[in-house]
Amino acid sequence: MLVFLVVGSYSYIYHLYKNRKDASGVDYEHYSNMALKDDIGDTPVKPISDEKKK
């Protein structure tokens, strides 16, 4: 039983790291420190330029 749980856990972790991007192509690992770096002077998590929206 323990071997099954260990193998299942490692395969799930491998699956998570292999498929880090969701269907829209967003890699949410960029957002992992958002709660810690939320001061007004901090750099944006993912800066967006105005030229991209045009």
C-alpha distance matrix in Angstrom:
0.0 3.8 5.5 5.2 6.4 8.8 10.1 10.6 12.4 14.5 15.4 16.5 18.5 20.0 21.0 22.7 24.7 25.6 27.0 28.6 31.6 31.8 33.8 37.1 36.5 36.1 34.1 33.0 32.3 36.0 35.8 33.1 35.9 38.1 37.5 38.4 41.4 43.3 46.7 49.7 50.6 47.2 47.0 45.6 42.0 43.2 47.0 48.7 52.2 54.9 55.7 52.4 53.1 56.5
3.8 0.0 3.8 5.4 5.1 6.2 8.6 9.8 10.5 12.4 14.2 15.3 16.6 18.3 19.8 21.2 22.8 24.1 25.8 27.1 30.3 30.8 33.2 36.3 35.4 34.8 32.4 31.3 30.1 33.8 33.7 30.8 33.4 35.8 35.2 35.8 38.8 40.9 44.2 47.3 48.0 44.6 44.5 43.3 39.8 41.2 45.0 46.9 50.3 53.2 54.1 50.9 51.7 55.2
5.5 3.8 0.0 3.8 5.5 5.2 6.1 8.4 9.8 10.7 12.1 14.1 15.4 16.4 18.1 20.0 21.3 22.2 24.2 25.8 29.1 29.8 32.1 35.2 34.1 33.8 31.4 30.7 29.5 33.3 33.5 30.8 33.5 36.1 35.9 36.5 39.2 41.4 44.8 47.8 48.2 44.7 44.3 43.1 39.4 40.6 44.4 46.2 49.5 52.4 53.1 49.8 50.9 54.3
5.2 5.4 3.8 0.0 3.8 5.5 5.2 5.9 8.5 10.0 10.4 12.0 14.2 15.2 16.2 18.2 20.1 20.7 22.2 24.1 27.1 27.4 29.5 32.8 32.0 31.8 29.8 29.1 28.4 32.2 32.3 29.8 32.8 35.1 34.9 35.9 38.6 40.6 44.1 46.9 47.6 44.1 43.5 42.0 38.4 39.3 43.1 44.6 48.0 50.7 51.4 48.0 48.9 52.2
6.4 5.1 5.5 3.8 0.0 3.8 5.5 5.0 6.0 8.6 9.8 10.4 12.2 14.1 15.1 16.4 18.4 19.7 21.0 22.4 25.5 25.8 28.1 31.2 30.5 29.9 27.7 26.7 25.8 29.6 29.4 26.8 29.7 31.9 31.6 32.5 35.4 37.3 40.7 43.7 44.4 41.0 40.6 39.2 35.6 36.8 40.6 42.3 45.8 48.5 49.4 46.1 46.9 50.3
8.8 6.2 5.2 5.5 3.8 0.0 3.8 5.4 5.1 6.2 8.5 9.9 10.6 12.2 14.1 15.4 16.7 18.1 20.0 21.2 24.6 25.5 28.1 31.0 29.8 29.2 26.6 25.8 24.5 28.2 28.4 25.7 28.4 30.9 30.8 31.4 34.1 36.3 39.7 42.6 43.1 39.6 39.1 37.9 34.3 35.6 39.4 41.2 44.6 47.6 48.3 45.1 46.2 49.6
10.1 8.6 6.1 5.2 5.5 3.8 0.0 3.8 5.5 5.2 6.1 8.5 10.0 10.5 12.1 14.3 15.5 16.1 18.2 20.0 23.2 24.0 26.3 29.4 28.2 28.0 25.7 25.3 24.3 28.1 28.6 26.2 29.2 31.7 32.0 32.7 35.1 37.3 40.8 43.5 43.9 40.3 39.5 38.1 34.4 35.3 39.0 40.6 43.9 46.8 47.3 44.0 45.1 48.4
10.6 9.8 8.4 5.9 5.0 5.4 3.8 0.0 3.8 5.6 5.2 6.1 8.7 9.9 10.4 12.3 14.4 15.1 16.4 18.3 21.2 21.6 23.8 27.0 26.1 25.9 23.9 23.3 22.7 26.5 26.7 24.6 27.7 29.9 30.1 31.2 33.7 35.6 39.1 41.8 42.5 38.9 38.2 36.5 32.8 33.6 37.3 38.8 42.1 44.9 45.5 42.1 43.0 46.3
12.4 10.5 9.8 8.5 6.0 5.1 5.5 3.8 0.0 3.8 5.5 5.2 6.2 8.6 9.8 10.7 12.5 14.1 15.5 16.6 19.8 20.5 23.2 26.0 25.0 24.3 21.9 21.0 20.0 23.8 23.9 21.4 24.4 26.7 26.8 27.7 30.3 32.3 35.8 38.6 39.2 35.6 35.1 33.6 29.9 31.0 34.8 36.5 40.0 42.8 43.6 40.3 41.3 44.7
14.5 12.4 10.7 10.0 8.6 6.2 5.2 5.6 3.8 0.0 3.8 5.4 5.1 6.1 8.5 9.9 10.7 12.0 14.2 15.4 18.9 20.1 22.9 25.6 24.1 23.6 21.0 20.5 19.2 22.9 23.6 21.2 24.2 26.8 27.3 27.9 30.2 32.5 35.9 38.6 38.8 35.2 34.3 33.0 29.3 30.2 34.0 35.7 39.0 42.0 42.5 39.3 40.6 44.0
15.4 14.2 12.1 10.4 9.8 8.5 6.1 5.2 5.5 3.8 0.0 3.8 5.5 5.0 6.1 8.7 10.0 10.3 12.1 14.2 17.3 18.2 20.5 23.5 22.2 22.2 20.0 20.1 19.3 23.1 23.8 22.0 25.3 27.5 28.4 29.4 31.4 33.5 37.0 39.4 39.8 36.1 35.0 33.3 29.5 30.0 33.7 35.1 38.3 41.1 41.5 38.1 39.3 42.5
16.5 15.3 14.1 12.0 10.4 9.9 8.5 6.1 5.2 5.4 3.8 0.0 3.8 5.4 5.0 6.2 8.8 9.8 10.6 12.2 15.2 15.7 18.2 21.2 20.2 19.8 17.8 17.3 16.9 20.7 21.1 19.3 22.7 24.6 25.3 26.7 28.7 30.6 34.2 36.6 37.2 33.6 32.6 30.8 27.0 27.6 31.3 32.7 36.0 38.8 39.3 36.0 36.9 40.2
18.5 16.6 15.4 14.2 12.2 10.6 10.0 8.7 6.2 5.1 5.5 3.8 0.0 3.8 5.4 5.1 6.4 8.5 10.0 10.6 14.1 15.4 18.5 20.9 19.4 18.6 16.0 15.5 14.4 18.1 18.7 16.6 19.9 22.2 23.0 23.9 25.9 28.1 31.5 34.1 34.4 30.8 29.8 28.2 24.5 25.3 29.1 30.7 34.1 37.0 37.7 34.5 35.7 39.1
20.0 18.3 16.4 15.2 14.1 12.2 10.5 9.9 8.6 6.1 5.0 5.4 3.8 0.0 3.8 5.4 5.3 6.0 8.5 10.0 13.4 15.2 17.8 20.4 18.5 18.4 15.8 16.2 15.1 18.7 20.0 18.3 21.6 24.0 25.2 26.1 27.7 29.9 33.3 35.6 35.7 32.0 30.6 29.0 25.3 25.6 29.2 30.7 33.8 36.8 37.1 33.8 35.3 38.5
21.0 19.8 18.1 16.2 15.1 14.1 12.1 10.4 9.8 8.5 6.1 5.0 5.4 3.8 0.0 3.8 5.6 5.1 6.1 8.5 11.3 12.3 14.6 17.6 16.1 16.3 14.4 14.9 14.7 18.3 19.3 18.3 21.8 23.7 25.1 26.4 27.9 29.8 33.3 35.4 35.7 32.1 30.6 28.5 24.8 24.8 28.4 29.5 32.6 35.3 35.6 32.2 33.3 36.5
22.7 21.2 20.0 18.2 16.4 15.4 14.3 12.3 10.7 9.9 8.7 6.2 5.1 5.4 3.8 0.0 3.8 5.5 5.4 6.0 9.2 10.4 13.4 15.9 14.4 13.8 11.6 11.5 11.2 14.9 15.7 14.5 18.1 19.9 21.3 22.7 24.2 26.0 29.5 31.6 32.1 28.5 27.1 25.1 21.3 21.6 25.3 26.5 29.8 32.6 33.2 29.8 30.9 34.3
24.7 22.8 21.3 20.1 18.4 16.7 15.5 14.4 12.5 10.7 10.0 8.8 6.4 5.3 5.6 3.8 0.0 3.8 5.5 5.3 9.0 11.4 14.6 16.5 14.1 13.6 10.7 11.3 10.1 13.6 15.2 14.0 17.3 19.5 21.3 22.2 23.4 25.6 28.9 30.9 31.0 27.2 25.6 23.9 20.2 20.4 24.0 25.5 28.6 31.6 32.0 28.8 30.3 33.6
25.6 24.1 22.2 20.7 19.7 18.1 16.1 15.1 14.1 12.0 10.3 9.8 8.5 6.0 5.1 5.5 3.8 0.0 3.8 5.8 8.5 10.9 13.3 15.6 13.2 13.7 11.5 13.0 12.5 15.7 17.6 17.0 20.4 22.3 24.4 25.5 26.3 28.4 31.7 33.4 33.4 29.7 27.7 25.8 22.1 21.7 25.1 26.1 29.0 31.9 31.8 28.5 30.1 33.2
27.0 25.8 24.2 22.2 21.0 20.0 18.2 16.4 15.5 14.2 12.1 10.6 10.0 8.5 6.1 5.4 5.5 3.8 0.0 3.8 5.5 7.2 9.6 12.0 10.2 10.8 9.3 10.9 11.5 14.5 15.9 16.0 19.6 20.9 23.1 24.6 25.3 27.0 30.4 31.9 32.3 28.7 26.7 24.3 20.6 20.0 23.3 24.0 27.0 29.6 29.7 26.2 27.5 30.6
28.6 27.1 25.8 24.1 22.4 21.2 20.0 18.3 16.6 15.4 14.2 12.2 10.6 10.0 8.5 6.0 5.3 5.8 3.8 0.0 3.8 6.6 9.9 11.3 9.0 8.4 6.0 7.3 7.7 10.7 12.2 12.4 15.9 17.2 19.6 21.0 21.6 23.3 26.6 28.2 28.5 24.9 22.9 20.6 16.9 16.5 20.0 21.0 24.2 27.0 27.3 24.0 25.3 28.6
31.6 30.3 29.1 27.1 25.5 24.6 23.2 21.2 19.8 18.9 17.3 15.2 14.1 13.4 11.3 9.2 9.0 8.5 5.5 3.8 0.0 3.8 6.8 7.6 5.3 5.3 4.5 7.0 8.8 10.8 12.2 13.5 16.9 17.5 20.1 22.0 22.1 23.3 26.6 27.7 28.1 24.7 22.4 19.7 16.2 15.0 18.2 18.7 21.7 24.2 24.4 20.9 22.1 25.3
31.8 30.8 29.8 27.4 25.8 25.5 24.0 21.6 20.5 20.1 18.2 15.7 15.4 15.2 12.3 10.4 11.4 10.9 7.2 6.6 3.8 0.0 3.8 5.5 5.4 5.7 6.9 8.2 11.0 12.9 13.4 14.9 18.4 18.4 20.7 23.1 23.3 24.0 27.4 28.4 29.3 26.1 24.0 20.9 17.6 16.4 19.4 19.4 22.5 24.5 24.9 21.2 21.7 24.9
33.8 33.2 32.1 29.5 28.1 28.1 26.3 23.8 23.2 22.9 20.5 18.2 18.5 17.8 14.6 13.4 14.6 13.3 9.6 9.9 6.8 3.8 0.0 3.8 5.5 7.5 9.9 11.6 14.6 16.0 16.5 18.4 21.8 21.4 23.8 26.4 26.4 26.8 30.1 30.7 31.7 28.7 26.4 23.1 20.0 18.3 20.9 20.1 22.9 24.5 24.5 20.7 21.0 23.8
37.1 36.3 35.2 32.8 31.2 31.0 29.4 27.0 26.0 25.6 23.5 21.2 20.9 20.4 17.6 15.9 16.5 15.6 12.0 11.3 7.6 5.5 3.8 0.0 3.8 5.7 9.1 10.9 14.2 14.7 15.3 17.8 20.8 20.0 22.7 25.2 24.8 24.9 28.0 28.2 29.2 26.4 23.9 20.4 17.7 15.5 17.7 16.6 19.3 20.7 20.8 17.0 17.2 20.1
36.5 35.4 34.1 32.0 30.5 29.8 28.2 26.1 25.0 24.1 22.2 20.2 19.4 18.5 16.1 14.4 14.1 13.2 10.2 9.0 5.3 5.4 5.5 3.8 0.0 3.8 6.4 9.4 12.0 12.4 13.9 16.3 19.2 18.9 22.0 24.0 23.4 24.0 27.1 27.4 28.0 24.9 22.2 19.1 16.1 13.9 16.3 15.7 18.3 20.4 20.2 16.5 17.5 20.5
36.1 34.8 33.8 31.8 29.9 29.2 28.0 25.9 24.3 23.6 22.2 19.8 18.6 18.4 16.3 13.8 13.6 13.7 10.8 8.4 5.3 5.7 7.5 5.7 3.8 0.0 3.8 6.0 8.9 9.1 10.1 12.7 15.6 15.1 18.2 20.3 19.7 20.3 23.4 23.9 24.5 21.4 19.0 15.8 12.7 10.9 13.8 13.8 16.9 19.2 19.7 16.3 17.1 20.5
34.1 32.4 31.4 29.8 27.7 26.6 25.7 23.9 21.9 21.0 20.0 17.8 16.0 15.8 14.4 11.6 10.7 11.5 9.3 6.0 4.5 6.9 9.9 9.1 6.4 3.8 0.0 3.8 5.6 6.5 8.3 10.2 13.2 13.6 16.6 18.2 17.9 19.2 22.3 23.3 23.6 20.2 17.9 15.2 11.7 10.7 14.1 15.1 18.3 21.1 21.7 18.5 19.8 23.2
33.0 31.3 30.7 29.1 26.7 25.8 25.3 23.3 21.0 20.5 20.1 17.3 15.5 16.2 14.9 11.5 11.3 13.0 10.9 7.3 7.0 8.2 11.6 10.9 9.4 6.0 3.8 0.0 3.8 5.2 5.4 7.0 10.3 10.5 13.2 15.1 15.3 16.4 19.8 21.2 21.8 18.4 16.7 14.1 10.4 10.6 14.3 15.7 19.2 22.0 23.2 20.2 21.0 24.7
32.3 30.1 29.5 28.4 25.8 24.5 24.3 22.7 20.0 19.2 19.3 16.9 14.4 15.1 14.7 11.2 10.1 12.5 11.5 7.7 8.8 11.0 14.6 14.2 12.0 8.9 5.6 3.8 0.0 3.8 5.3 5.3 8.4 10.0 12.6 13.6 14.0 15.9 19.1 20.9 21.1 17.4 15.9 14.0 10.2 11.1 14.9 17.0 20.5 23.6 24.7 22.0 23.3 26.9
36.0 33.8 33.3 32.2 29.6 28.2 28.1 26.5 23.8 22.9 23.1 20.7 18.1 18.7 18.3 14.9 13.6 15.7 14.5 10.7 10.8 12.9 16.0 14.7 12.4 9.1 6.5 5.2 3.8 0.0 3.8 5.7 7.4 8.3 11.6 12.5 11.8 13.6 16.5 17.9 17.8 14.2 12.3 10.3 6.6 7.5 11.2 13.7 17.1 20.3 21.7 19.3 20.7 24.3
35.8 33.7 33.5 32.3 29.4 28.4 28.6 26.7 23.9 23.6 23.8 21.1 18.7 20.0 19.3 15.7 15.2 17.6 15.9 12.2 12.2 13.4 16.5 15.3 13.9 10.1 8.3 5.4 5.3 3.8 0.0 3.8 5.6 5.3 8.5 10.2 9.9 11.1 14.5 16.1 16.8 13.4 12.2 10.0 6.5 8.4 12.0 14.3 18.0 20.8 22.7 20.4 21.1 24.9
33.1 30.8 30.8 29.8 26.8 25.7 26.2 24.6 21.4 21.2 22.0 19.3 16.6 18.3 18.3 14.5 14.0 17.0 16.0 12.4 13.5 14.9 18.4 17.8 16.3 12.7 10.2 7.0 5.3 5.7 3.8 0.0 3.8 5.7 7.5 8.6 9.7 11.6 15.1 17.4 18.0 14.5 14.0 12.6 9.3 11.8 15.3 18.0 21.6 24.5 26.4 24.1 24.9 28.7
35.9 33.4 33.5 32.8 29.7 28.4 29.2 27.7 24.4 24.2 25.3 22.7 19.9 21.6 21.8 18.1 17.3 20.4 19.6 15.9 16.9 18.4 21.8 20.8 19.2 15.6 13.2 10.3 8.4 7.4 5.6 3.8 0.0 3.8 5.5 5.3 6.1 8.6 11.8 14.5 14.8 11.3 11.5 10.9 8.4 11.7 14.8 17.9 21.3 24.3 26.5 24.7 25.5 29.2
38.1 35.8 36.1 35.1 31.9 30.9 31.7 29.9 26.7 26.8 27.5 24.6 22.2 24.0 23.7 19.9 19.5 22.3 20.9 17.2 17.5 18.4 21.4 20.0 18.9 15.1 13.6 10.5 10.0 8.3 5.3 5.7 3.8 0.0 3.8 5.5 5.3 6.1 9.7 12.0 13.0 10.0 10.4 9.0 7.0 10.4 13.1 16.0 19.4 22.1 24.6 22.9 23.3 27.0
37.5 35.2 35.9 34.9 31.6 30.8 32.0 30.1 26.8 27.3 28.4 25.3 23.0 25.2 25.1 21.3 21.3 24.4 23.1 19.6 20.1 20.7 23.8 22.7 22.0 18.2 16.6 13.2 12.6 11.6 8.5 7.5 5.5 3.8 0.0 3.8 5.7 5.9 9.5 12.4 14.0 11.6 13.0 12.1 10.7 14.1 16.6 19.4 22.8 25.2 28.0 26.3 26.4 30.1
38.4 35.8 36.5 35.9 32.5 31.4 32.7 31.2 27.7 27.9 29.4 26.7 23.9 26.1 26.4 22.7 22.2 25.5 24.6 21.0 22.0 23.1 26.4 25.2 24.0 20.3 18.2 15.1 13.6 12.5 10.2 8.6 5.3 5.5 3.8 0.0 3.8 5.9 8.5 12.0 12.7 10.2 12.0 12.3 11.3 15.0 17.3 20.5 23.7 26.4 29.1 27.7 28.2 31.8
41.4 38.8 39.2 38.6 35.4 34.1 35.1 33.7 30.3 30.2 31.4 28.7 25.9 27.7 27.9 24.2 23.4 26.3 25.3 21.6 22.1 23.3 26.4 24.8 23.4 19.7 17.9 15.3 14.0 11.8 9.9 9.7 6.1 5.3 5.7 3.8 0.0 3.8 5.9 8.9 9.2 6.4 8.3 9.0 8.8 12.6 14.3 17.7 20.6 23.3 26.0 25.0 25.6 29.1
43.3 40.9 41.4 40.6 37.3 36.3 37.3 35.6 32.3 32.5 33.5 30.6 28.1 29.9 29.8 26.0 25.6 28.4 27.0 23.3 23.3 24.0 26.8 24.9 24.0 20.3 19.2 16.4 15.9 13.6 11.1 11.6 8.6 6.1 5.9 5.9 3.8 0.0 3.8 6.5 8.3 6.7 9.0 8.9 9.6 13.0 14.3 17.2 20.1 22.2 25.3 24.4 24.5 28.0
46.7 44.2 44.8 44.1 40.7 39.7 40.8 39.1 35.8 35.9 37.0 34.2 31.5 33.3 33.3 29.5 28.9 31.7 30.4 26.6 26.6 27.4 30.1 28.0 27.1 23.4 22.3 19.8 19.1 16.5 14.5 15.1 11.8 9.7 9.5 8.5 5.9 3.8 0.0 3.8 5.4 5.5 8.8 9.9 11.7 14.9 15.3 18.3 20.6 22.6 25.8 25.5 25.6 28.8
49.7 47.3 47.8 46.9 43.7 42.6 43.5 41.8 38.6 38.6 39.4 36.6 34.1 35.6 35.4 31.6 30.9 33.4 31.9 28.2 27.7 28.4 30.7 28.2 27.4 23.9 23.3 21.2 20.9 17.9 16.1 17.4 14.5 12.0 12.4 12.0 8.9 6.5 3.8 0.0 3.8 5.7 8.3 9.3 12.1 14.6 14.1 16.6 18.5 20.1 23.5 23.6 23.5 26.5
50.6 48.0 48.2 47.6 44.4 43.1 43.9 42.5 39.2 38.8 39.8 37.2 34.4 35.7 35.7 32.1 31.0 33.4 32.3 28.5 28.1 29.3 31.7 29.2 28.0 24.5 23.6 21.8 21.1 17.8 16.8 18.0 14.8 13.0 14.0 12.7 9.2 8.3 5.4 3.8 0.0 3.8 6.6 9.0 12.0 14.4 13.7 16.6 18.2 20.1 23.2 23.6 24.1 26.9
47.2 44.6 44.7 44.1 41.0 39.6 40.3 38.9 35.6 35.2 36.1 33.6 30.8 32.0 32.1 28.5 27.2 29.7 28.7 24.9 24.7 26.1 28.7 26.4 24.9 21.4 20.2 18.4 17.4 14.2 13.4 14.5 11.3 10.0 11.6 10.2 6.4 6.7 5.5 5.7 3.8 0.0 3.8 6.4 8.8 11.6 11.6 15.0 17.1 19.6 22.4 22.2 23.1 26.1
47.0 44.5 44.3 43.5 40.6 39.1 39.5 38.2 35.1 34.3 35.0 32.6 29.8 30.6 30.6 27.1 25.6 27.7 26.7 22.9 22.4 24.0 26.4 23.9 22.2 19.0 17.9 16.7 15.9 12.3 12.2 14.0 11.5 10.4 13.0 12.0 8.3 9.0 8.8 8.3 6.6 3.8 0.0 3.8 6.5 8.6 8.3 11.8 13.8 16.7 19.2 19.0 20.1 23.2
45.6 43.3 43.1 42.0 39.2 37.9 38.1 36.5 33.6 33.0 33.3 30.8 28.2 29.0 28.5 25.1 23.9 25.8 24.3 20.6 19.7 20.9 23.1 20.4 19.1 15.8 15.2 14.1 14.0 10.3 10.0 12.6 10.9 9.0 12.1 12.3 9.0 8.9 9.9 9.3 9.0 6.4 3.8 0.0 3.8 5.4 5.6 9.0 11.7 14.5 17.1 16.3 17.2 20.5
42.0 39.8 39.4 38.4 35.6 34.3 34.4 32.8 29.9 29.3 29.5 27.0 24.5 25.3 24.8 21.3 20.2 22.1 20.6 16.9 16.2 17.6 20.0 17.7 16.1 12.7 11.7 10.4 10.2 6.6 6.5 9.3 8.4 7.0 10.7 11.3 8.8 9.6 11.7 12.1 12.0 8.8 6.5 3.8 0.0 3.8 6.4 9.6 12.9 16.0 18.2 16.7 17.7 21.2
43.2 41.2 40.6 39.3 36.8 35.6 35.3 33.6 31.0 30.2 30.0 27.6 25.3 25.6 24.8 21.6 20.4 21.7 20.0 16.5 15.0 16.4 18.3 15.5 13.9 10.9 10.7 10.6 11.1 7.5 8.4 11.8 11.7 10.4 14.1 15.0 12.6 13.0 14.9 14.6 14.4 11.6 8.6 5.4 3.8 0.0 3.8 6.4 9.9 13.1 14.8 13.1 14.4 17.9
47.0 45.0 44.4 43.1 40.6 39.4 39.0 37.3 34.8 34.0 33.7 31.3 29.1 29.2 28.4 25.3 24.0 25.1 23.3 20.0 18.2 19.4 20.9 17.7 16.3 13.8 14.1 14.3 14.9 11.2 12.0 15.3 14.8 13.1 16.6 17.3 14.3 14.3 15.3 14.1 13.7 11.6 8.3 5.6 6.4 3.8 0.0 3.8 6.6 9.9 11.9 10.9 12.3 15.5
48.7 46.9 46.2 44.6 42.3 41.2 40.6 38.8 36.5 35.7 35.1 32.7 30.7 30.7 29.5 26.5 25.5 26.1 24.0 21.0 18.7 19.4 20.1 16.6 15.7 13.8 15.1 15.7 17.0 13.7 14.3 18.0 17.9 16.0 19.4 20.5 17.7 17.2 18.3 16.6 16.6 15.0 11.8 9.0 9.6 6.4 3.8 0.0 3.8 6.6 8.6 7.4 8.5 11.8
52.2 50.3 49.5 48.0 45.8 44.6 43.9 42.1 40.0 39.0 38.3 36.0 34.1 33.8 32.6 29.8 28.6 29.0 27.0 24.2 21.7 22.5 22.9 19.3 18.3 16.9 18.3 19.2 20.5 17.1 18.0 21.6 21.3 19.4 22.8 23.7 20.6 20.1 20.6 18.5 18.2 17.1 13.8 11.7 12.9 9.9 6.6 3.8 0.0 3.8 5.4 5.7 7.4 9.7
54.9 53.2 52.4 50.7 48.5 47.6 46.8 44.9 42.8 42.0 41.1 38.8 37.0 36.8 35.3 32.6 31.6 31.9 29.6 27.0 24.2 24.5 24.5 20.7 20.4 19.2 21.1 22.0 23.6 20.3 20.8 24.5 24.3 22.1 25.2 26.4 23.3 22.2 22.6 20.1 20.1 19.6 16.7 14.5 16.0 13.1 9.9 6.6 3.8 0.0 3.8 5.4 5.5 7.0
55.7 54.1 53.1 51.4 49.4 48.3 47.3 45.5 43.6 42.5 41.5 39.3 37.7 37.1 35.6 33.2 32.0 31.8 29.7 27.3 24.4 24.9 24.5 20.8 20.2 19.7 21.7 23.2 24.7 21.7 22.7 26.4 26.5 24.6 28.0 29.1 26.0 25.3 25.8 23.5 23.2 22.4 19.2 17.1 18.2 14.8 11.9 8.6 5.4 3.8 0.0 3.8 5.5 5.5
52.4 50.9 49.8 48.0 46.1 45.1 44.0 42.1 40.3 39.3 38.1 36.0 34.5 33.8 32.2 29.8 28.8 28.5 26.2 24.0 20.9 21.2 20.7 17.0 16.5 16.3 18.5 20.2 22.0 19.3 20.4 24.1 24.7 22.9 26.3 27.7 25.0 24.4 25.5 23.6 23.6 22.2 19.0 16.3 16.7 13.1 10.9 7.4 5.7 5.4 3.8 0.0 3.8 5.6
53.1 51.7 50.9 48.9 46.9 46.2 45.1 43.0 41.3 40.6 39.3 36.9 35.7 35.3 33.3 30.9 30.3 30.1 27.5 25.3 22.1 21.7 21.0 17.2 17.5 17.1 19.8 21.0 23.3 20.7 21.1 24.9 25.5 23.3 26.4 28.2 25.6 24.5 25.6 23.5 24.1 23.1 20.1 17.2 17.7 14.4 12.3 8.5 7.4 5.5 5.5 3.8 0.0 3.8
56.5 55.2 54.3 52.2 50.3 49.6 48.4 46.3 44.7 44.0 42.5 40.2 39.1 38.5 36.5 34.3 33.6 33.2 30.6 28.6 25.3 24.9 23.8 20.1 20.5 20.5 23.2 24.7 26.9 24.3 24.9 28.7 29.2 27.0 30.1 31.8 29.1 28.0 28.8 26.5 26.9 26.1 23.2 20.5 21.2 17.9 15.5 11.8 9.7 7.0 5.5 5.6 3.8 0.0
